[in-house]
Amino acid sequence: MTLANWMIKAGALVQPVINLLRDQLLTYDIVQMDETPVQMLNEPGKRSQSKSYLWLQRGGPPEQPVILYDYDPGRGAGVPLRLLEGFRGYLQTDGYDGYNATVAGNGLMHMGCMAHARRKFSDAVKAQGKNRKPGKAQHGLALIQKLYRVEKQAKQLTPLERFDYRQQHAKPILERLRRWLDDSLSKVLPGSTAGKALNYLHNEWDKLTCYLDDGRLEIDNNLAENAIRPFVVGRKNWLFSASVAGVKASANLYSLIETTKANGLEPYAYLRYLFAELPRAETVEAIEALLPGNVNPEQIKL
């Protein structure tokens, strides 16, 4: 209990840093989001068996990426409205429609996740079994895999170079995929695994293909999903949070650790440095200097 209280106090102490990281994240024009359930034992108005959620945002300048966790008791459309207040630009998510109100209200460009489409086709292939002849699912999956091979080749290019490379190599594949999709939709049962994969691709098409518009954009939401994974893995060990204060502290500390890692710093060394310097930071400028993207690894070397 004593150690848990220490973590809650530590999570509250870093709130000024989290606030500045949020400002930095929302200033940039590309944000990825994801959410995952968390169980709360003692929350007013909710049963302990009900689901609450930890929301993740990943964005900020590429040279200073920001990863933020935020707790909310619900998964409704009001949460992204709150978290993205004032944001303008590209929002990348999975197919969950809880983001639609924010997209419409803020005039955002909504991007989808090709990895989700690929997963649905992969599941359809598996459902067909090993002895079935190659069908619609295999063909769709093969075309999507070609798109990922383009991304692998373009990974080290500058955004402008990546834009040109995608126009030359990915756009023709997408055009071919669209023609095949139009021809195939009426030839599969909508309720089959292959039908569900084709319909997902059809319904999400504009969101899945707008990554061609800007070389800074990602083909999928995997960076956000990878960023939320440490919390998902940790949840298997600690199972639940006992209080709202505890889960908010967890969100702040996870935010710092994952942002630190994304900026190439050693988390333990950074946290030691931060907790030593933060009490002496009396201005906004002094706190800004402590953000992970503004700290040189030599400053925190143990």
Summary of the structure (lengths in Angstrom):
residues: 302
radius of gyration: 21.5
end to end distance: 29.1
largest distance: 68.7
contacts: 946
relative contact order: 0.17
helix: 62%
strand: 13%
